[in-house]
Amino acid sequence: MEVQNRQGPAFGVARITMGPHERIKAESGAMMATVPSVTVEAKAEGGVLKSLKRAALGGESFFITSYIAPAEGGWVDVAARLPGDTQVIDLVPGQPWFVQKGSWLASADGVEMDTKWGGFKNMFGSEGGFILRAEGNGPMVVA
């Protein structure tokens, strides 16, 4: 998987180029364009309770969309709903990143997202009390 930032800085788009049969996960509604041969699946990642927690507390969608490349590979463009740039963070096992709600756009299939208590400082700072915790192996695209 390779991620290239394009169209920045005001209207950033991240093009995720996938190898044969590679899979990525993306926020519902983040996909801007893709090749027709890429398969699209939407499911409640981690089960109903984890999906409810992520949606209600973490500010993300109930459903996570997966994109699976065909045998010849493919690409998916993801972008934020609001103007701004996209950034790629290369996650390594054992070093989690905490992401503000609404900022996660896409990640490698090996990256797990969970909702965590961010503390009272976050809660009273208009961000809400919960943040997203990303951990695993591979790139993650945020806005």
C-alpha positions in Angstrom: 0.0 0.0 0.0 1.2 3.4 -0.9 -0.4 6.8 0.1 0.2 10.0 -1.9 -1.1 13.4 -0.7 -2.5 15.4 -3.6 -4.4 18.7 -4.2 -3.1 20.3 -1.0 -3.0 22.3 1.0 -6.5 23.6 0.9 -8.5 20.7 -0.6 -6.3 17.7 0.3 -6.9 14.3 -1.2 -5.0 11.1 -0.3 -4.6 8.6 -3.1 -4.2 5.1 -1.6 -2.7 2.7 -4.1 -3.3 -0.9 -3.2 -1.5 -4.1 -4.3 -3.3 -7.2 -5.4 -6.1 -8.2 -3.0 -5.1 -5.6 -0.5 -7.7 -4.2 1.8 -8.1 -0.8 3.5 -10.7 0.6 5.9 -12.2 4.1 5.5 -14.7 6.4 7.2 -18.1 6.2 5.7 -18.4 9.0 3.1 -14.6 9.6 2.9 -14.2 8.0 -0.5 -14.0 10.6 -3.3 -13.1 8.4 -6.3 -11.9 4.9 -7.1 -11.4 2.5 -10.0 -14.5 0.4 -10.9 -12.8 -2.9 -10.2 -12.3 -2.2 -6.4 -14.8 -4.1 -4.3 -16.7 -2.0 -1.6 -18.0 -3.5 1.7 -19.7 -1.8 4.6 -20.0 -3.4 8.0 -20.2 -2.8 11.7 -16.5 -3.3 12.4 -15.9 -5.0 15.8 -19.6 -5.8 16.3 -22.7 -3.8 17.2 -21.6 -2.6 20.6 -18.1 -1.4 19.5 -19.7 0.3 16.5 -22.3 2.1 18.7 -19.5 3.2 21.0 -17.4 4.5 18.1 -20.4 6.3 16.6 -21.9 7.8 19.7 -18.7 8.7 21.6 -16.0 8.9 19.0 -17.8 11.0 16.4 -17.3 8.4 13.6 -19.7 6.4 11.5 -21.4 3.3 12.8 -20.3 1.5 9.6 -16.7 1.2 8.4 -16.2 0.8 4.7 -13.7 -1.6 3.4 -12.1 -1.4 -0.1 -10.6 -4.5 -1.5 -8.3 -4.4 -4.6 -8.7 -6.9 -7.4 -5.8 -9.1 -8.6 -4.3 -6.3 -10.6 -4.4 -3.8 -7.7 -6.3 -0.5 -7.6 -6.6 2.8 -5.9 -9.0 4.8 -3.8 -9.0 8.6 -3.2 -10.2 9.8 0.2 -10.9 13.3 1.3 -12.3 15.2 4.3 -15.7 16.7 4.2 -14.3 20.2 5.1 -11.4 22.0 3.3 -8.0 21.2 4.7 -5.0 19.0 4.1 -4.6 15.3 4.6 -1.7 13.7 6.5 -0.3 10.2 6.5 0.8 8.7 9.8 2.8 5.4 9.7 1.7 3.4 12.7 3.9 0.8 14.3 2.8 -1.8 16.8 2.9 -0.7 20.4 2.9 3.0 19.6 -0.8 4.1 19.5 -1.9 7.5 18.2 -4.9 9.4 19.6 -7.0 11.1 16.9 -9.5 13.9 17.4 -13.0 12.8 16.5 -13.9 13.3 12.8 -10.3 13.4 11.7 -9.7 9.7 10.8 -10.3 9.1 7.0 -8.7 5.8 6.2 -6.1 3.2 7.3 -4.5 -0.1 6.5 -6.5 -3.2 7.4 -4.0 -3.9 10.2 -4.9 -0.7 12.1 -7.5 -1.0 14.9 -9.7 2.0 16.0 -11.2 2.2 19.5 -12.9 5.0 21.5 -11.1 6.1 24.7 -11.8 8.7 27.4 -9.8 11.8 26.6 -10.2 13.4 30.0 -12.0 16.4 31.4 -9.7 18.8 29.6 -11.0 17.5 26.3 -14.6 17.4 27.5 -14.7 21.1 28.5 -12.5 22.2 25.5 -15.4 21.6 23.1 -13.9 18.4 21.7 -16.0 16.1 23.8 -14.7 13.7 26.4 -13.8 10.9 24.0 -11.1 10.5 21.4 -10.2 7.8 18.9 -7.2 5.5 19.6 -5.5 4.0 16.6 -3.0 1.2 17.0 -1.6 -1.4 14.7 0.7 -1.6 11.7 0.4 0.4 8.5 -0.5 3.9 7.3 -3.4 6.0 8.6 -4.8 9.0 6.7 -6.1 11.9 8.9 -7.5 15.3 8.0 
